[in-house]
Amino acid sequence: MAWVALVVVAGVALLGPEREADRGPGAAMAALVAAEAAPRTLDPYEGLGAWIDVFDYAPAYQGGGAAAPLDVGVVDDMAAAGVRTLFLQAARADERSPEGIVDPALVSRLLVRSHQAGLRVVAWYLPTFDDVDRDVRRVEQLLALEVLGHRFDGVALDIELTEAVPDHAERNRRLVELSTRVRAAAGDATLGAIVLPPVQLEVVNPALWPEFPWGELAPLYDVWLPMSYWTFRSDDSGYGDGYAYNEESTRRLRERVDDPAAPVHGIGGIGDEAPPAELDAFVRSLVDTDSVGGSIYDWNTLDVTARALLADRLGEGVPAD
């Protein structure tokens, strides 16, 4: 592919400036090639993760020609802060990503640089459900992408959009069809489902996505990532803290998929609205629910203090209760 050539041409830059001076182009290229692609297991979902979306890093998604807030060097900052996995929005279904992959050369650089920094990369995609064939193609692109022997360590679907298909019964049908086809394409690879938390769907706003098909999705996904953004909830609701929203949603989720040991990676947020005490409470919810990992949405909204706190609490994995 032409965009792979772009990565090869820019290969030396992927090493980082501190290592470029001592290497010629041939040695630099050899250092970029992956010896072997790791199997897609549950491992990337364990421990501390960090999220970036297209509005954080992709030039096409910046208004008025502004520079993106984050560049490829962000993965080095993540590694230094104890992050184990980068969750990267790598494909989109809109005119700014005509190839499906958001920015092929940039995504490729992020993937290779992440692996060099010791991070795993889970690519995620937001299906719209108005064109299931297109949604399947986008996920297949993520599953197939390979650059210099590097591939994504995991792939996850961000299941939350309702606008394109307002009728929930039809949306459910399309979601199950999409998930079934993606499961077939992925084979035995671990698949992640980034989902609206059950408390939101069942208590806070039952009209948002009625009769969510948990039972039909249960055999199709291997790990669940509830978006327990307690910062969206009011104190009066009882869910406006870092513990209650995620803890109850995790319990409900496992009941809905009929698996008390279902692997869960909890996502809290939003980063710049969550004080340290609430981040601590969120981590306790991960411990008390035996979650495999956790993260806050998103990296760009977390300040230095929050990043250090999460690294201290989750940098070596979710501690045992």
C-alpha positions, -999 to +999 in steps of 0.1 A: +000+000+000+012+035-008+007+047+028+029+020+041+057+035+020+052+068+038+060+051+070+091+035+056+103+069+043+097+085+076+111+055+095+140+072+112+117+098+128+098+070+145+129+061+166+129+094+184+155+121+181+177+107+209+183+075+189+185+089+153+220+103+156+237+070+161+219+051+133+221+051+096+189+046+075+194+009+072+199+003+109+169+026+117+147+007+094+157-027+109+149-013+144+113-006+133+105-040+120+085-062+145+100-096+150+065-112+154+030-100+158+016-107+192-016-128+194-047-108+202-056-118+237-071-102+268-037-088+278-040-054+262-071-047+282-054-053+315-039-026+337-038+011+329-050+024+296-051+058+279-075+070+252-071+094+223-097+101+196-094+117+162-100+152+175-068+147+196-044+138+169-057+139+133-051+171+113-083+166+092-104+169+124-091+202+136-111+233+130-097+262+110-065+245+102-053+244+138-026+220+148-037+188+166-033+189+204-013+156+203+015+143+181+032+109+178+055+117+208+025+114+231+031+077+234+064+083+251+047+105+276+021+077+282+048+051+287+066+073+312+033+077+331+029+040+335+003+034+307+003-001+293-022+003+264-031+031+240-068+029+229-067+047+195-096+058+174-081+046+141-110+044+117-140+066+110-171+066+088-171+101+075-157+122+046-126+132+065-114+096+065-121+086+029-098+055+032-115+043+064-083+044+084-083+080+098-048+091+086-030+060+074+006+074+076-001+089+110-019+059+124+009+037+113+035+059+130+015+059+162+013+021+161+050+015+155+061+042+179+038+028+206+053-007+202+088+008+205+078+025+237+065-007+251+028+000+247+001-022+233-024-006+209-062-013+208-078+002+178-114+013+182-142+022+158-175+040+163-201+022+141-230+044+128-253+014+120-268+032+089-246+011+066-237-022+082-215-033+053-194-001+057-191-007+094-179-042+088-154-030+063-140-005+087-134-031+114-119-055+089-095-028+080-084-025+116-080-063+119-060-065+087-037-034+091+000-043+093+030-020+091+065-034+091+053-065+109+033-044+135-004-048+139-030-037+164-029-057+196-067-055+199-098-042+182-129-028+199-162-014+188-176+017+204-213+009+207-231+041+215-245+060+185-283+061+182-290+090+159-286+074+125-310+046+132-337+060+156-358+028+158-342+008+186-355-026+173-339-020+139-307-006+155-305-037+177-309-060+147-281-042+129-259-042+160-262-080+163-256-085+126-225-063+127-212-080+158-218-114+143-200-106+111-171-089+130-168-120+152-165-142+121-138-119+106-118-118+139-118-155+143-104-164+178-090-129+184-102-111+215-128-085+207-138-056+229-172-040+233-171-004+245-207+000+258-230+025+274-231+015+311-262-004+321-271+021+348-274+048+321-296+025+299-318+012+327-320+039+354-307+072+342-322+073+306-341+041+296-353+058+265-318+062+251-314+026+239-343+004+250-339-034+251-302-033+245-294-069+233-269-079+259-278-116+257-273-117+219-240-099+222-226-120+251-211-148+230-197-124+204-174-103+226-146-112+250-141-081+271-165-053+281-156-016+285-184+003+301-182+041+296-189+049+333-185+087+329-197+097+363-188+133+356-220+134+334-241+124+364-256+147+391-249+142+428-287+140+433-288+109+411-265+090+434-241+083+406-221+115+405-190+100+421-161+078+409-173+047+426-211+041+425-216+045+387-189+021+376-194-004+404-231-008+398-228-008+360-202-035+362-224-057+384-254-051+361-234-058+330-222-092+342-258-101+351-270-091+316-244-112+298-249-140+323-213-143+333-202-133+368-166-134+358-169-115+325-137-095+319-143-058+324-121-028+317-139+002+333-136+036+316-142+067+338-144+103+327-142+131+318-106+136+329-105+173+336-137+172+355-126+144+379-108+155+411-082+132+427-106+119+453-130+107+426-102+091+406-093+072+438-129+061+442-130+050+406-099+028+411-116+013+442-146+004+421-122-015+397-107-034+426-140-043+442-154-056+409-123-076+400-120-056+368-090-065+346-081-029+339-092+007+339-087+041+322-101+076+321-114+093+290-093+108+277-056+114+279-057+149+266-080+160+295-059+145+322-035+168+340-001+158+354-015+152+389-042+129+376-018+110+354+006+104+383-023+093+405-035+067+380+001+055+374+005+050+411-028+031+415-029+011+382+006+013+367+012-023+377-023-036+371-055-035+391-045-044+426-061-074+443-088-066+469 
